[in-house]
Amino acid sequence: MFNPEPKLPIEQKNEIRIKLSQNLIDIEASLDEIDALENQSFEDYQILTREMSEEMIKDRIKKERLWNFFVHISKESKFRPPQDRKVEILDIACSVCEEKEVLHSFFGGENNPYHNDNDNVSVTGIDIDNEAIELAKNNLPRNRENNFKFIIGDASNLENIKEVPQSADVVFIRHQQMTQPNYNKENIIEDDLWKKIINEGIKKLDTEGILIITSYTDKEHEFLIDYLKTLNRNIKIISEGENGFSEQLGNGGIDKYYVLIRLQKEQ
């Protein structure tokens, strides 16, 4: 739930934060210039301090990139969290869920990617990898541990997993891998595994919710778009394309491409 009486409209807060965090992203290649941002703050929140290590700065940059991406797609989708109940976020095939803080904070209506005082938001992550899920449980936001749930389970078949919410306001599938060999829970290659995972995400989507799918390479994105066009479902692609806040890595990038989906309303 967004803060009931914000000092600034949430859209205006996000615009200010983008300007500040873009400065942070711009200095990523030359971390010795952090003094230039030393005194820039937002709502009394310090983006950088002298005490931060290079590793901490890089982690913060990653969060800012994801935060700005969410700002961008929230404008396109016109999504607003429900005001009468807890906001349900489902992160499918979440691995170690590096995005957990940003998901919790942004869709809980806060104004920074690092902390959320709002208790009215729940993040559920699921992945088949035991070790990844154990790591996902580490370093949860202080005093908000009960707002996170990480499950070891088969993301291609969510129906019988009781801990997974019946429906979600935000479904996030990060870095789908439709072009690569994928192994199921029996460790056998399953060609259509990611198609099943995506279908599970669609089935869990609330009527007013949004489904966000990101891809690392252009080939993966093309495969995803082609597959979505074949689905005989009431889904609507709100937008898709290249993410302007992505970090380039090798022949791809972190969340380099995205697809934003909502359920098609009956006429």
N, C-alpha and C positions, 0 to 999 in steps of 0.2 A: 504494500500500500504506500502511495506517495505521502510525504509529510503533509499533514492536514493544513498547516499554515506556513508554507515556505516563505522565506524572505524574498526570494525571486522565483518566478515560474520555472519549472524544471527544465523547460526548453532553453531558457536563457542561461540557466546554470550550466547546462551542457555545452552551449556555445562558448561560454567563457573558458570552461575547462579544456575544450578542444584547442583553443588558442594557446593556452599555457602548456598543455601536454605536447603539442606539436613542436614547441621549442625544445622540449625534452627529447623527442624522437630525432629532431634534427642534429643533436649533438652526439648521437650514438657512436658515430665514427671517430669522435675526438673527445673522449671523456674528460680530458684535461681542462675543458672549457666549462665545467659545471659551475664555476663561480659566477658565470653570467646569469644563472638561474637561482642563485643562492637566496635572493630576497623575494622571489616571486611566490605569492601564495594565493589561495582561493578559499574564501570563507574561513579564514584563520587556519587553513591547512597548508603545511609546508610541503611542496612537491619534492624538493631536494634539500639535504643538509650536508654540511662538511663531514659529518660522521659516517655517511653512507659509503660502504665499500663498492667497488666496481661491480661485483656480483649483484648487490642490492639494487644498484642503478639499472642494470640490464633487466632485472626482474620487474622493476617498476615500469620500464619502457614497454615491456611485453604487455603489462596490464593496461597501460594507457592506449596502446594500439587496439586492443580488444574492446576497451571501453568506447573509443571513438567509432569503431565499427558498429557497435550496438546503437550508438546515437544515430548513425546514418540510417540503419535499417529500421529503427523505430519510427523515424519520420516517414519512411516509405510505407510501412505497414499500418501506421496510425494506431499501433497497439497501445492499450492502456491496461495496466494490471487491474484485476477485480478489486473493488473497494469493500466488499461485504464478506470476504473470506481470505484465507491464506493463498498467496500466489504459489502455484505449483510449477516447479521447473524440473524437467526430466532430461538428464544428460546421458545419451545412449552411446554405448561403447566408449566410455569416458576415459579409459586408461587411468593415469595418475591424477587426472582432472585438475590440471594447472589453472583452468579457467574458473574454478569454483567460487573464489572471492568476488570476481567481477560479475558473474552470473547473479550471485546472491545480492550484491550491492546495487547493481544497475536496475535489475527488475524488481528490487525492493524499494526503488524510488530514492535512493541516496545520491549524493553528489560527488562521491569519489570512489575509485576502484578498490580501495584497500580496507574499508571497514564499513559495516552497516549496523546501525543501532536498531533497525527495524526487525522485530521478531515475527512479523507476519509474512514470511516467505520461507519456502522449503525447497531445498535442492536435493534431488535423488539422482545418484549416479550408478550406472550398472556396467560391468565389464566381466568378461570371462577369465581375465588374468588375475589370479589370486594375489600375486605380489604387487601388481599395479593398484589394486583396490586397497591393500594395506597401506601403501604409500599415500593414496588419496585421503585416507583418514588422518594423516598427519597435518599439523599446522593449520588447524581450523581456526576461523576468526574467534578471538577471545570472547567468551560469554555467549557465543552463538553456536556452540557445538550441537545443540539439539535441533538446529535448523538444517543439518546435513545428514544424509544417509547414503552409505555406499554399499552396494550389493554385488556379491560374486554370482554371476548368472549369465544365461544365454540371451544376449540382446536380440537374437533373431526369433525368440519365442517368449514374449513377456506375459502371455495370458495367465500362466499358472504361477507367477511369482507374486506372492501376496504383498510384499513390501513395496512394489511398484505402484504408484498412484493410478487410479482408474482413468483419469484424464489429466492433462497438463496444460497450463497456460502458455508455457514456453517449452518446446522440445528442441534440443540442440544435438546435432550429429556432427562432430568436428572431424574433418579430414577423412571423409569416406574413402575407401580404397577399392573401388570397383574394377580397376585395371590390374590389380595384383592378385596372385594366388592367395586365397584365404582359407584358414583352417578352422573347422568347427570344434565343438567341445570334445569330440572323439579324435581330434588332431588329424582329421582327414580333410583334404582339399575339397571345398564346396564352392562351385562356380557362382551360384546365385546367392551366396551368403549375404552380401551387402544389399541386394535387392530385398531380401527378407527383413533385414534390419531397418531399411528405409520404410517398408510397409508397416512395420511395428510402430515406428514413429508417427506415421500418418494416423494409424488406428488410435493412438493415445492422445491425439491432438484435440483440445477443447474446441467447441464451435466458434469461440471468439479468440482462439489462441494463434500462435505463430510457430512454424517449424523452420529452423535455420539449419542448413546443411552447408558445410564448407569443404573445399577441395584444395589439395596441395599443388596440383599441376593442371595445365590446360587440358590434357588428355582425360584426366579423371573428371574434370568438369563437363567436358563434352559427352562422356559416357553417361554421366548423371542426367544431364538435360535430355538426352535421347531416351533414356529409360523413363523419366517422368512423363514424357509425352505419350508413352504407350499405356500408361495406367488408366484403367477405366474406373476412375474415382472422381468424386466431387472435390477436386483440389484446384487451386488457382495459384500459379506462379506470380507473385506480386512483383518481384524483380529478381534479376540474376546478372552476374557479371564479375568483373574484377574488383577486388577490395582495395581501395586507395590507401588503407592503413596497414596493409600487409608488409611483413618483413621478408625481403627476398633471400632465399636460401637455395643454393645450387640451381637446379632447373625448375624450381618451384618456389613456394613461399608459404609462410604461416597464414592460413586462412586466405590464400591468394585469390580464390574464387568463392562465390557464395550463391546460394539459391534461397529465396525467402518465399515461404508457402503459407497460404491460409486455406481453410476449407471453403469450398464454394457454397454460398447460401442458396437454399432452394428458392426458386422463383414462385 
